[in-house]
Structure formats: C-alpha cells, structure tokens
Amino acid sequence: MEAEAIRERAAQYIAAESNPVFKREVEQLLEQGDMDALGDRFYTDLDFGTGGLRGVIGGGFNRMNTLVVQRATQGLAAYVKRHGETGHPSAVVAFDSRRYSSTFALDAALVFCANGIKTYLFSSLRPTPVLSFAVRHLKASVGIVVTASHNPAQYNGYKVSWSDGGQVVPPHDKGIIAEVRAVREVRSMRREDAEAQGLLVTADRYVDDAYVEMVKAQALRPELLRARGRDLTVVYTPLHGAGAVPMERVLRELGVAVQFVEEQREPNGDFPTVKSPNPEEASAMQLALELAAKAGADLVLGTDPDSDRLGIAAPDDGVYRLITGNQLGALLADYVLSTRKELGTLPPKPAFVKTIVTTEFQRLIAESYGAAVYDTLTGFKYIAELIRRWESEPGSPAYVLGGEESYGFLVGTSVRDKDAVSAAAMTVEMALYHVSRGSSLIRRLNELYEKHGYFREALISKYFEGQAGLETMKALMEKLRANPPTTFAGQNVVVVKDYRDGTTTVVSSGERRKDIELPSSNVLQFILSDMTIVTARPSGTEPKIKYYASCRSESGMELAEARRTVDEKVAHITQELSRLG
C-alpha cells in the first residue's frame, strides 16, 4: 500500500476513534513519519479467523482497539437483527484478564444496547466456556468473549458465539464480516442509560451457579470424589487468568482441595511470571511443577487466560512429567468411554470427535470401546457445529467426548467450546480413580501404548510478521502444493490430502479423488508409508504456519524399543520440517 493511502487511512482512524490512548498512538506515529509502523497498522483490517478477531492491542485498523471492537459489534448487531433466530434478540458479553478486556467488553455491550439488543454483561472476568454456556442457558442470540486465549500479553481478541453456544461458522462468519465492512456509523449509548432502560443487565446471578452445577453433574463417579477426593493432592495455576474462581469452587464442591500457585493466582494481563500464558509451553508450567514437587502432588493443572485450554502434569517415578494434549485426550477417551461402558450409560451410537491434526492414537482407543470417531478441521467451532447437526437429525450419533491436540477438550454438550473447567474436573476424577486402584495416569498411558502402539507428535511453528510475512506464508503453501515433498526421514509420501479443494492424491498412481467432506481449508497433509502423518496449516489466529508430525510404532512392540524407534523418526522429520521455511 502506498504511503499516501496509509496516511489517509490513519487520518480516517483518528477521526473515528473515541479512545484517546489509541488515537494518540497513531497521531504520534504520523508526527514521527514512521511509515513502517503505520503500514503494519493500516495495510489491512483485522479479519475473523478460526474464532473471531485477534490482534495486537493498539491504534489502527489492523489492531485491537475501541473503534475496531465497536465496528465489529455494530456489524454483528446488524447481522443478528437480520438473521437471528428469535424475534427479540439478546446478547451475552464476557471478558478475561487481558489488558483492555473489560473496556472492550463494555464497548461491545453498549453498542448492542444502542441497537436495541438486550445484553447480559458479566461484572468480572469469566472463562470462555462460561460464555458459551451462558448463551445457551439464557437462550441468547449471540455471545462475545473478549480474550486472546493463550497468546502473548500484547494481544487481545474477540470471539463470537452464535445462539448454539459455538463459535461462528459459515455462513455466519462471512455474513458478519460483510456487515462489519458495511458499517458507516457506530451506535453506542451511556451505561447509565442502558441500565435504566433495562437493556444492560448483569449476567452473574443468572449463570454462575447453573454453570457450576452443570460441571459437577458431569462426574461419572461422584461417590468416589466424595469419599476420597481429599486424598488427592492437586496443584493448580490459572496463569493470571480467569480460571481461578470457577476452578476452585467446582473442585471444592466435588470434594477436592486445590493448592494454588500463588504467584500466578491473581488476574494480570501483563502475565509477569511467564513469557506466554500457554499451558502447552513447559516454561509456563514451571512454577506449578516446582510447587508440585514440594507438595508431593498427585496432579498438576494449568489453564490459559480464558480457561478453555487445560495442561496437566503427573508424577513418574518421582519426576513430574508434562502430558501433551494428544496424550490427555487419549487418557480422557479411555476413562470416559470405559467408565460409561461399565456403568451402562453409553448411548447407542457413541461418538468421539477429534481434529485432523490430532493423534490417531485417540481413534484406536475410542474405537476399542465401540465409539465411532469423526474428524473435523482445526477450530473447536467445527466440533460444536457437528454436535448441533447431530441434535437436529434423528438417528444421528450421540456426542460423548472430543477435543483438539492443542489442549482443548469438551465433556458433554452443555458447552459448545473448549472447557478447561469441566475437563479439569474430569481429569481430577480420572487421576483419583487410577490412584485409588494403585495405578497412575502415567502407568495407564503406558498400558494404552502397549496395547495400541506408541505414538509421538511434534509441532513446529514458523512465524511470518507483517504484510510481507503474509505473502511469504501464501507462497510457501502454494510451493508445497505445486511441488509436494516425496519423502520425509527416508519414508515415501504415499498419499497427499489437500483440504482446500477436498482431494486425496495417491502418489504411486497419480489418482486424485475428491473425497474429503469437510469445509475448504488451507491445509496440506502427507501420509507416509509407515503411517506417519505430516501436516502443514497456516494458523487462524497468529501469523505463522504450523507443521505437525505424528509418528507411530506397530502395536505389540516392546515399549522401550517402540519409543526409541518413534523418537528417531520424530527427530529426523522435525529437522526436515525446520528447513521447509
């Protein structure tokens, strides 16, 4: 974009932005003539990704700020009024601990109110799953949670949930964007006026108790929790986020005491004790692991700022071992499905749902208990959409459990998003069950590997900042399409799946079939001769390409040998992926 066009867009932004902090940021950049910084803020507008808006906080159309939030909400309000499923539309708005989250939440709520949409606004931070539950519980038309999930502190975001509690999917996402781009004027109103007119209502008393009761009702062995819950030592860190209050209450009422990592207990959008508030990263869990070692904990839990992702660790011969999202999903599948089968509560057509980049280890476990396994694209909204579809079609499968490799899980269907609170409650019950039988989570995981084969996954992320980075990402994906790799780590690529056009290509014959029945997505997958799966996927929330590798051994191999074999494969493939760009 030319410098003059950038200056023109900057002037438009300054004229429209009501927040003096963000307005002044852009004014100073214009005064300094910093065209690189201005270019990054104005070369494009923030767009909806896998869950809504997400970007760096600051002034500009390509940033998270009051104007961007208000315009997005104005467009969303227009869309809800045209396409909502009720004659009297309503909204729910929640927020987490990030910088400006409470400000943006109020900004959004007052725009809804000015457009005649009754809005339930939480008085303090709440997890994303509480927002999803609230939309369904209150029969609202739409919901917003202001969060950037696990991203670093400079980010904030805006997740939109539709009336089913799931994040928006086609055609709603495109429709909302079209309305946002058509916005010429933003309507807002004063908080006092909105409250006086009954348009703005505090959500807390309508939702909190009901959510906690729902989570507690998911327990499969409540009597075990009541009898022996105090025997389990649990360490928990909310990583300065929204999980502390609901997590402590749920576990306490189930009969389990929690020891907090006090340095990370209080909400703080600067996340001062971690580089990134992401339980996927070992460094974020370090303080929790240190406390666990002192306390002799049986289980370590960590949630991200909006408490939709759950990370755990468990003792393994005196050393605390972090358990990956793929492994925790496998353990939960094993525990929930085996327990419900034992108790006779599995539905006639039980369904387990995972994403295309989640380990096939989970498929083997779920199928061993008679569950059908379904794949979706990455993004929990696709799991929610599948649940909604099944509920509306007689004779469909019944969702029991599902999740993503990126530490997102959903037990039951009362929430339609990742729910770290209910997943943590189920994980605590599962850990207590294995401990009460003289076993452990690690021992059970090893038993599952011995039965189904050893699996290990790796993830490499390549970052591409700014406008030039976006073009580099696009070019790299097109290069992989035009000239796909023929081998990885000495193993031939036998099948290539392109989720953008829905095709599967058999490399040996060149046969190309249009057989992928999923929405179009910019994802490439390479299946190797030893059943290793390598995936390339641009992130929907950050400027990066994610490379996934999932390697496996044959079932029946001695576990130590299987580990050595698979670890070597992963190391070789990781090296090759690092060189892809």
C-alpha positions as CSV (number, residue, x, y, z in Angstrom):
1,M,0.0,0.0,0.0
2,E,1.3,3.5,-0.9
3,A,2.4,5.9,1.8
4,E,-0.4,8.4,0.9
5,A,-3.1,5.7,1.2
6,I,-1.7,4.7,4.6
7,R,-1.8,8.3,5.8
8,E,-5.3,8.7,4.6
9,R,-6.4,5.5,6.4
10,A,-4.6,6.7,9.5
11,A,-6.5,10.1,9.4
12,Q,-9.8,8.2,9.0
13,Y,-9.0,6.2,12.0
14,I,-8.0,9.2,14.2
15,A,-11.3,10.9,13.2
16,A,-13.4,7.9,14.2
17,E,-11.6,6.6,17.3
18,S,-13.1,7.7,20.6
19,N,-10.4,6.2,22.9
20,P,-7.8,8.9,23.5
21,V,-5.0,6.4,24.2
22,F,-5.3,4.6,20.8
23,K,-6.0,7.9,19.0
24,R,-2.8,9.4,20.3
25,E,-0.7,6.4,19.4
26,V,-1.5,6.9,15.7
27,E,-1.1,10.7,15.9
28,Q,2.4,10.2,17.3
29,L,3.4,7.8,14.5
30,L,2.2,10.3,11.9
31,E,4.2,13.1,13.6
32,Q,7.3,10.8,13.6
33,G,6.7,9.8,10.0
34,D,7.1,6.1,11.0
35,M,5.7,4.6,7.8
36,D,6.8,1.0,8.6
37,A,4.8,1.1,11.9
38,L,1.8,2.8,10.2
39,G,1.9,0.4,7.3
40,D,1.6,-2.6,9.6
41,R,-1.4,-0.9,11.4
42,F,-3.2,0.1,8.3
43,Y,-2.4,-2.2,5.3
44,T,-5.4,-4.4,6.2
45,D,-8.3,-4.7,8.6
46,L,-8.4,-7.4,11.3
47,D,-10.5,-10.3,10.0
48,F,-12.3,-13.2,11.5
49,G,-10.1,-16.3,11.9
50,T,-10.9,-19.6,13.5
51,G,-12.8,-17.9,16.3
52,G,-13.2,-14.2,15.5
53,L,-11.0,-11.2,15.8
54,R,-7.5,-11.4,17.3
55,G,-4.6,-8.9,17.1
56,V,-2.1,-6.8,18.8
57,I,-3.6,-4.1,21.1
58,G,-3.1,-0.6,19.8
59,G,-4.3,2.1,17.4
60,G,-5.1,1.3,13.8
61,F,-7.5,-0.8,11.7
62,N,-5.1,-3.8,12.0
63,R,-5.1,-3.6,15.8
64,M,-7.4,-4.4,18.7
65,N,-8.9,-1.1,20.0
66,T,-12.2,0.6,20.9
67,L,-13.1,1.5,17.3
68,V,-12.4,-1.9,15.9
69,V,-14.4,-3.5,18.7
70,Q,-17.3,-1.1,18.2
71,R,-17.4,-1.5,14.4
72,A,-17.3,-5.3,14.7
73,T,-20.1,-5.2,17.2
74,Q,-22.2,-2.8,15.1
75,G,-21.8,-5.1,12.2
76,L,-22.6,-8.1,14.4
77,A,-25.7,-6.4,15.8
78,A,-27.0,-5.7,12.3
79,Y,-26.4,-9.3,11.3
80,V,-28.1,-10.6,14.4
81,K,-31.2,-8.4,13.8
82,R,-31.4,-9.7,10.2
83,H,-30.5,-13.3,10.7
84,G,-31.1,-14.1,14.4
85,E,-33.3,-17.0,15.3
86,T,-35.6,-15.1,17.8
87,G,-37.8,-12.1,17.4
88,H,-36.3,-10.4,20.5
89,P,-32.5,-10.7,20.1
90,S,-30.3,-10.7,23.1
91,A,-26.5,-11.0,23.7
92,V,-24.1,-12.1,26.4
93,V,-20.7,-10.5,26.8
94,A,-17.8,-11.8,28.9
95,F,-14.1,-11.0,29.2
96,D,-10.9,-12.3,30.6
97,S,-7.9,-10.8,32.4
98,R,-6.1,-9.2,29.4
99,R,-5.3,-5.6,29.1
100,Y,-8.4,-3.6,27.9
101,S,-10.6,-6.7,28.1
102,S,-13.1,-5.1,30.5
103,T,-13.1,-1.9,28.4
104,F,-13.7,-3.7,25.1
105,A,-16.4,-5.8,26.7
106,L,-18.3,-2.7,27.9
107,D,-17.7,-1.0,24.5
108,A,-19.3,-4.0,22.8
109,A,-22.2,-4.3,25.2
110,L,-23.2,-0.6,24.8
111,V,-23.2,-0.9,21.0
112,F,-25.5,-3.9,21.3
113,C,-27.8,-1.9,23.7
114,A,-27.8,1.1,21.4
115,N,-29.1,-1.2,18.6
116,G,-32.0,-2.5,20.8
117,I,-30.4,-5.8,21.8
118,K,-30.7,-6.7,25.4
119,T,-27.3,-7.5,26.7
120,Y,-26.1,-9.6,29.7
121,L,-22.6,-8.4,30.8
122,F,-20.6,-10.2,33.4
123,S,-19.3,-7.9,36.2
124,S,-15.9,-9.5,36.3
125,L,-13.7,-11.9,34.3
126,R,-15.2,-15.3,33.2
127,P,-13.8,-18.2,31.2
128,T,-14.7,-18.7,27.6
129,P,-16.7,-21.9,28.4
130,V,-18.9,-19.9,30.8
131,L,-19.8,-17.5,27.9
132,S,-20.7,-20.5,25.7
133,F,-22.8,-22.0,28.5
134,A,-24.4,-18.6,29.2
135,V,-25.5,-18.1,25.6
136,R,-27.4,-21.5,25.7
137,H,-28.6,-21.1,29.2
138,L,-30.1,-17.6,28.6
139,K,-31.3,-18.6,25.1
140,A,-29.4,-15.6,23.7
141,S,-28.9,-14.8,20.0
142,V,-25.2,-14.3,20.2
143,G,-22.3,-14.1,22.6
144,I,-18.9,-12.3,22.8
145,V,-15.9,-13.1,25.0
146,V,-13.1,-10.6,24.9
147,T,-9.9,-12.6,25.0
148,A,-6.8,-13.6,23.0
149,S,-6.8,-17.0,24.7
150,H,-3.2,-18.2,25.1
151,N,-1.4,-15.5,23.0
152,P,1.3,-13.3,24.5
153,A,0.4,-10.2,26.5
154,Q,0.4,-7.7,23.6
155,Y,-2.6,-9.4,22.1
156,N,-6.3,-9.2,22.7
157,G,-9.3,-10.6,20.7
158,Y,-13.0,-11.0,20.3
159,K,-14.6,-14.5,20.0
160,V,-18.1,-14.6,18.7
161,S,-20.5,-17.4,19.6
162,W,-23.8,-18.0,17.8
163,S,-27.1,-19.0,19.5
164,D,-26.0,-22.6,19.9
165,G,-23.0,-21.5,22.0
166,G,-20.5,-22.5,19.4
167,Q,-18.1,-20.0,17.7
168,V,-19.5,-18.7,14.4
169,V,-19.1,-20.9,11.3
170,P,-20.1,-20.4,7.7
171,P,-22.2,-18.7,6.5
172,H,-22.4,-16.6,9.6
173,D,-18.7,-15.7,9.8
174,K,-18.7,-14.3,6.2
175,G,-22.0,-12.6,6.7
176,I,-20.8,-10.9,9.9
177,I,-17.7,-9.7,8.1
178,A,-19.8,-8.3,5.3
179,E,-21.9,-6.4,7.8
180,V,-18.8,-5.1,9.6
181,R,-17.3,-3.8,6.3
182,A,-20.5,-2.1,5.5
183,V,-20.6,-0.1,8.8
184,R,-20.6,3.6,8.2
185,E,-21.8,4.7,11.6
186,V,-21.5,3.2,15.1
187,R,-24.3,3.5,17.6
188,S,-23.5,3.4,21.3
189,M,-25.0,4.8,24.4
190,R,-24.1,5.6,28.0
191,R,-24.0,2.8,30.5
192,E,-26.4,4.6,32.9
193,D,-29.0,5.0,30.1
194,A,-28.7,1.3,29.0
195,E,-29.1,0.1,32.6
196,A,-32.1,2.4,33.2
197,Q,-33.8,1.1,30.1
198,G,-33.3,-2.5,31.1
199,L,-31.0,-3.1,28.0
200,L,-27.9,-3.8,30.1
201,V,-28.2,-6.5,32.7
202,T,-25.5,-8.1,35.0
203,A,-25.2,-11.7,34.0
204,D,-23.6,-13.2,37.1
205,R,-26.7,-14.4,39.1
206,Y,-28.3,-15.9,36.0
207,V,-25.3,-18.1,35.0
208,D,-22.7,-18.8,37.7
209,D,-24.5,-21.3,39.9
210,A,-26.0,-23.1,36.9
211,Y,-22.6,-23.5,35.2
212,V,-21.0,-24.9,38.4
213,E,-23.9,-27.4,38.8
214,M,-23.5,-28.4,35.2
215,V,-19.8,-29.2,35.6
216,K,-20.4,-31.2,38.8
217,A,-23.1,-33.2,37.0
218,Q,-20.6,-34.4,34.5
219,A,-18.9,-36.5,37.2
220,L,-19.1,-40.3,36.4
221,R,-18.1,-41.4,39.9
222,P,-19.3,-38.7,42.3
223,E,-19.2,-41.1,45.2
224,L,-15.5,-41.7,44.7
225,L,-14.9,-38.0,44.7
226,R,-16.9,-37.5,47.9
227,A,-15.2,-40.4,49.7
228,R,-11.6,-40.0,48.6
229,G,-11.3,-36.6,47.0
230,R,-9.4,-35.2,49.9
231,D,-6.8,-37.9,49.4
232,L,-5.7,-36.4,46.1
233,T,-3.2,-33.5,46.2
234,V,-3.8,-31.2,43.3
235,V,-1.7,-28.1,42.3
236,Y,-3.3,-25.6,40.0
237,T,-2.2,-22.4,38.2
238,P,-4.6,-20.2,36.3
239,L,-1.6,-18.3,34.7
240,H,-3.0,-15.0,35.8
241,G,-6.3,-15.7,34.0
242,A,-10.0,-16.3,34.5
243,G,-9.9,-19.9,35.8
244,A,-9.2,-19.4,39.5
245,V,-12.7,-18.7,40.9
246,P,-14.7,-21.3,39.0
247,M,-12.0,-24.0,39.2
248,E,-11.6,-23.6,43.0
249,R,-15.4,-23.7,43.5
250,V,-16.1,-26.7,41.3
251,L,-13.3,-28.8,42.8
252,R,-14.1,-27.8,46.3
253,E,-17.8,-28.7,45.9
254,L,-16.8,-32.1,44.4
255,G,-14.7,-32.7,47.5
256,V,-11.2,-32.0,46.2
257,A,-8.8,-29.3,47.7
258,V,-6.6,-27.3,45.4
259,Q,-3.2,-25.7,46.1
260,F,-2.7,-22.6,44.0
261,V,0.5,-21.3,42.6
262,E,0.1,-18.1,44.5
263,E,2.4,-16.1,42.2
264,Q,0.0,-16.8,39.3
265,R,-3.3,-16.7,41.1
266,E,-4.3,-13.1,40.6
267,P,-5.5,-11.8,37.2
268,N,-2.9,-9.8,35.4
269,G,-2.9,-9.0,31.7
270,D,0.8,-8.5,31.7
271,F,1.4,-12.1,32.7
272,P,4.5,-11.2,34.6
273,T,5.7,-14.7,35.5
274,V,5.6,-16.2,32.1
275,K,6.8,-15.5,28.6
276,S,3.5,-16.7,27.2
277,P,0.4,-17.8,29.3
278,N,0.1,-21.0,27.4
279,P,-0.1,-24.4,29.3
280,E,1.2,-26.0,26.1
281,E,4.6,-24.5,26.9
282,A,6.7,-26.1,29.6
283,S,8.1,-22.8,30.8
284,A,4.5,-21.6,31.6
285,M,4.0,-24.6,33.9
286,Q,7.4,-24.3,35.7
287,L,6.2,-22.7,38.9
288,A,3.4,-25.3,39.2
289,L,5.9,-28.1,38.7
290,E,8.1,-26.7,41.4
291,L,5.2,-26.4,43.9
292,A,4.1,-29.9,43.0
293,A,7.5,-31.3,43.8
294,K,7.4,-29.6,47.3
295,A,3.8,-30.7,47.9
296,G,4.2,-34.3,46.6
297,A,1.2,-33.6,44.3
298,D,-0.7,-36.3,42.5
299,L,-1.7,-34.0,39.7
300,V,-0.8,-30.6,38.3
301,L,-3.3,-28.5,36.4
302,G,-2.8,-25.3,34.4
303,T,-5.3,-23.2,32.3
304,D,-4.7,-20.4,29.9
305,P,-6.1,-16.8,30.5
306,D,-9.7,-17.6,29.3
307,S,-9.6,-21.1,30.8
308,D,-10.6,-23.0,27.7
309,R,-7.2,-24.9,27.4
310,L,-6.0,-27.4,30.0
311,G,-2.5,-28.6,30.6
312,I,-1.5,-31.2,33.2
313,A,1.5,-33.0,34.7
314,A,1.7,-36.1,36.7
315,P,4.4,-37.8,38.8
316,D,6.5,-40.5,37.0
317,D,9.0,-42.2,39.4
318,G,9.3,-39.1,41.4
319,V,9.7,-36.7,38.4
320,Y,6.8,-34.6,37.2
321,R,6.1,-35.2,33.6
322,L,4.1,-32.8,31.4
323,I,1.4,-34.7,29.5
324,T,0.7,-33.4,26.0
325,G,-2.8,-32.5,24.6
326,N,-2.8,-35.6,22.5
327,Q,-1.9,-37.8,25.5
328,L,-4.5,-36.2,27.8
329,G,-7.2,-36.6,25.1
330,A,-6.2,-40.3,24.8
331,L,-6.5,-40.7,28.6
332,L,-9.8,-39.0,28.8
333,A,-11.2,-41.0,25.9
334,D,-10.1,-44.2,27.7
335,Y,-11.5,-43.2,31.1
336,V,-14.8,-41.7,29.9
337,L,-15.7,-44.3,27.4
338,S,-14.6,-47.3,29.5
339,T,-16.4,-45.9,32.6
340,R,-19.6,-45.2,30.7
341,K,-19.5,-48.6,29.1
342,E,-19.0,-50.2,32.6
343,L,-21.9,-48.2,34.0
344,G,-24.2,-48.8,31.1
345,T,-24.5,-45.1,30.2
346,L,-23.0,-45.1,26.7
347,P,-25.6,-44.0,24.2
348,P,-26.5,-46.5,21.4
349,K,-24.3,-44.6,18.8
350,P,-21.5,-43.1,20.9
351,A,-19.3,-40.6,19.0
352,F,-15.8,-39.3,19.7
353,V,-14.7,-36.2,17.8
354,K,-11.2,-35.0,17.1
355,T,-9.5,-32.8,14.6
356,I,-7.5,-33.8,11.5
357,V,-4.2,-32.9,13.3
358,T,-5.0,-34.8,16.5
359,T,-3.3,-38.2,17.0
360,E,-4.8,-41.3,15.6
361,F,-3.9,-42.9,19.0
362,Q,-7.2,-41.5,20.2
363,R,-9.1,-43.1,17.3
364,L,-7.8,-46.5,18.3
365,I,-8.8,-46.1,21.9
366,A,-12.2,-44.8,21.2
367,E,-13.0,-47.5,18.6
368,S,-11.9,-50.2,21.1
369,Y,-14.9,-49.2,23.3
370,G,-17.3,-49.2,20.4
371,A,-17.4,-45.4,19.7
372,A,-17.4,-44.1,16.2
373,V,-14.7,-41.5,15.6
374,Y,-15.2,-38.3,13.5
375,D,-12.6,-35.8,12.2
376,T,-13.1,-32.1,11.9
377,L,-11.0,-29.2,10.8
378,T,-8.9,-27.4,13.4
379,G,-11.1,-25.0,15.4
380,F,-13.5,-26.0,18.1
381,K,-16.3,-24.4,16.2
382,Y,-16.4,-27.3,13.9
383,I,-16.9,-29.8,16.8
384,A,-19.7,-27.6,18.0
385,E,-21.3,-27.5,14.6
386,L,-21.2,-31.3,14.4
387,I,-22.9,-31.6,17.8
388,R,-25.6,-29.1,16.6
389,R,-26.2,-31.0,13.4
390,W,-26.5,-34.4,15.2
391,E,-29.0,-33.0,17.6
392,S,-31.2,-31.8,14.7
393,E,-31.0,-35.1,12.7
394,P,-32.9,-38.1,14.1
395,G,-30.8,-41.3,14.2
396,S,-27.5,-39.4,14.4
397,P,-24.6,-40.3,16.6
398,A,-24.5,-39.0,20.1
399,Y,-21.5,-36.9,21.1
400,V,-19.8,-38.2,24.2
401,L,-16.3,-36.5,24.2
402,G,-14.0,-34.7,21.9
403,G,-11.1,-32.4,21.7
404,E,-8.1,-30.9,19.9
405,E,-4.4,-31.7,20.3
406,S,-3.9,-28.1,21.4
407,Y,-5.1,-28.8,24.9
408,G,-8.8,-28.2,24.2
409,F,-11.5,-30.7,25.4
410,L,-15.2,-30.9,25.8
411,V,-17.1,-33.3,28.0
412,G,-20.8,-33.4,27.4
413,T,-22.8,-30.9,25.3
414,S,-23.9,-28.1,27.7
415,V,-20.9,-26.0,26.5
416,R,-20.1,-25.7,22.8
417,D,-16.5,-24.7,23.1
418,K,-13.3,-25.9,24.8
419,D,-14.0,-26.2,28.5
420,A,-10.9,-26.4,30.7
421,V,-13.0,-26.3,33.9
422,S,-15.1,-29.4,33.1
423,A,-12.1,-31.1,31.6
424,A,-10.1,-30.4,34.8
425,A,-12.9,-31.8,36.9
426,M,-13.0,-35.0,34.8
427,T,-9.2,-35.2,34.8
428,V,-9.1,-35.0,38.6
429,E,-11.7,-37.8,38.8
430,M,-9.7,-39.9,36.4
431,A,-6.5,-39.4,38.3
432,L,-8.2,-40.2,41.6
433,Y,-9.7,-43.4,40.0
434,H,-6.3,-44.7,38.9
435,V,-4.6,-43.7,42.2
436,S,-7.4,-45.5,44.1
437,R,-6.6,-48.7,42.2
438,G,-2.9,-48.5,42.9
439,S,-2.0,-47.1,39.5
440,S,-1.4,-43.7,38.0
441,L,-2.0,-41.6,34.9
442,I,1.5,-42.4,33.5
443,R,1.1,-46.1,34.1
444,R,-2.3,-46.1,32.4
445,L,-0.8,-44.2,29.4
446,N,1.9,-46.8,29.1
447,E,-0.6,-49.6,29.2
448,L,-2.5,-47.9,26.3
449,Y,0.7,-47.6,24.3
450,E,1.5,-51.2,24.8
451,K,-2.0,-52.2,23.5
452,H,-2.3,-49.8,20.6
453,G,1.3,-48.9,19.7
454,Y,3.4,-46.0,20.8
455,F,2.6,-42.6,19.3
456,R,4.5,-39.3,19.5
457,E,3.7,-35.9,18.0
458,A,5.8,-32.9,17.2
459,L,4.8,-29.3,16.3
460,I,7.0,-26.7,14.6
461,S,5.7,-23.1,14.2
462,K,7.2,-20.7,11.6
463,Y,6.4,-17.1,12.2
464,F,5.9,-14.5,9.4
465,E,5.2,-11.0,10.7
466,G,3.6,-8.1,8.8
467,Q,2.3,-7.8,5.2
468,A,5.4,-9.3,3.7
469,G,5.1,-12.2,6.1
470,L,1.6,-12.9,5.0
471,E,2.6,-13.1,1.4
472,T,5.5,-15.4,2.3
473,M,3.1,-17.8,4.0
474,K,0.8,-17.9,1.0
475,A,3.8,-18.5,-1.3
476,L,5.1,-21.3,0.9
477,M,1.8,-23.1,0.9
478,E,1.5,-22.8,-2.9
479,K,5.0,-24.2,-3.3
480,L,4.1,-27.2,-1.2
481,R,1.1,-27.8,-3.4
482,A,2.9,-27.4,-6.6
483,N,6.0,-29.4,-5.6
484,P,5.0,-31.6,-2.6
485,P,7.8,-33.5,-0.8
486,T,8.3,-37.1,-1.9
487,T,9.9,-38.3,1.3
488,F,10.3,-37.5,4.9
489,A,13.0,-39.1,7.0
490,G,13.5,-41.8,4.4
491,Q,9.9,-42.7,4.2
492,N,8.0,-42.2,0.9
493,V,4.9,-40.0,0.8
494,V,2.2,-42.3,-0.4
495,V,-0.9,-40.0,-0.1
496,V,-1.4,-36.3,-0.2
497,K,-4.5,-34.7,1.1
498,D,-5.4,-31.1,0.2
499,Y,-8.2,-29.8,2.4
500,R,-8.6,-26.6,0.3
501,D,-10.0,-28.5,-2.7
502,G,-11.1,-31.6,-0.8
503,T,-8.9,-34.0,-2.7
504,T,-6.8,-37.1,-1.9
505,T,-4.0,-38.0,-4.3
506,V,-2.4,-41.5,-4.4
507,V,1.2,-40.7,-5.2
508,S,2.1,-44.0,-6.9
509,S,-0.7,-43.9,-9.4
510,G,-1.4,-40.2,-9.6
511,E,-5.1,-41.0,-8.9
512,R,-6.8,-37.9,-7.5
513,R,-10.2,-38.2,-5.7
514,K,-12.5,-35.5,-4.4
515,D,-13.4,-37.3,-1.2
516,I,-12.8,-35.0,1.7
517,E,-16.2,-34.0,3.1
518,L,-15.1,-31.0,5.2
519,P,-15.3,-27.3,4.6
520,S,-12.5,-25.9,2.4
521,S,-9.4,-25.1,4.5
522,N,-5.8,-24.2,3.6
523,V,-4.3,-27.4,4.9
524,L,-2.0,-30.0,3.3
525,Q,-1.4,-33.4,4.8
526,F,1.2,-36.0,3.7
527,I,0.7,-39.7,4.7
528,L,3.9,-41.7,4.7
529,S,4.5,-45.4,4.0
530,D,4.9,-46.1,7.8
531,M,1.6,-44.3,8.5
532,T,3.4,-41.2,9.8
533,I,1.3,-38.1,9.1
534,V,2.8,-34.7,8.4
535,T,0.5,-31.6,8.2
536,A,1.1,-28.0,7.1
537,R,-1.5,-25.5,8.3
538,P,-1.4,-21.7,8.5
539,S,-2.7,-20.6,11.9
540,G,-6.1,-18.9,12.0
541,T,-5.1,-16.7,15.0
542,E,-1.4,-15.9,14.6
543,P,0.9,-15.0,11.7
544,K,2.5,-18.5,11.4
545,I,2.5,-21.8,9.7
546,K,2.2,-24.8,11.9
547,Y,3.8,-28.1,10.9
548,Y,2.6,-31.2,12.6
549,A,4.1,-34.6,12.6
550,S,2.6,-37.7,14.2
551,C,4.7,-40.9,14.2
552,R,3.7,-44.3,15.5
553,S,5.1,-47.8,16.1
554,E,3.4,-51.0,15.4
555,S,1.2,-52.4,18.1
556,G,2.8,-55.2,20.2
557,M,6.3,-53.8,20.1
558,E,8.1,-53.7,23.5
559,L,7.5,-50.2,24.8
560,A,11.2,-49.2,25.2
561,E,12.1,-50.3,21.7
562,A,9.0,-48.6,20.3
563,R,9.9,-45.3,22.0
564,R,13.4,-45.4,20.5
565,T,12.2,-46.1,17.0
566,V,9.5,-43.4,17.1
567,D,11.7,-40.8,18.8
568,E,14.3,-41.3,16.0
569,K,11.5,-40.7,13.3
570,V,10.3,-37.6,15.1
571,A,13.8,-36.2,15.3
572,H,14.5,-36.7,11.6
573,I,11.2,-35.3,10.5
574,T,11.5,-32.3,12.8
575,Q,14.8,-31.4,11.2
576,E,13.3,-31.7,7.7
577,L,10.3,-29.6,8.7
578,S,12.6,-26.9,10.1
579,R,14.2,-26.5,6.7
580,L,10.9,-26.0,4.8
581,G,10.8,-22.3,5.6
